[in-house]
């Protein structure tokens, strides 16, 4: 039962690569804040203002597609109003 629960929640029994792929697929607000070197509240403010990619609501969960956020950062956070991008 424990292994089934781990599989259902995305945890692995030793395959760290699979966990990394899954983490990169959908990011939490904390993940995005860490990538931008800002607070979680700042991430929500940027998102609400349309200055960054919008999150996906999965029931009560809020997640950002990892690839979309990484591409947005690689482009220099183009919709962000701070000089040098959101984390610069």
Helices and strands as residue ranges (DSSP letters): H 2-9, H 16-25, E 26-27, H 29-36, H 40-48, E 56-58, E 61-65, H 66-74
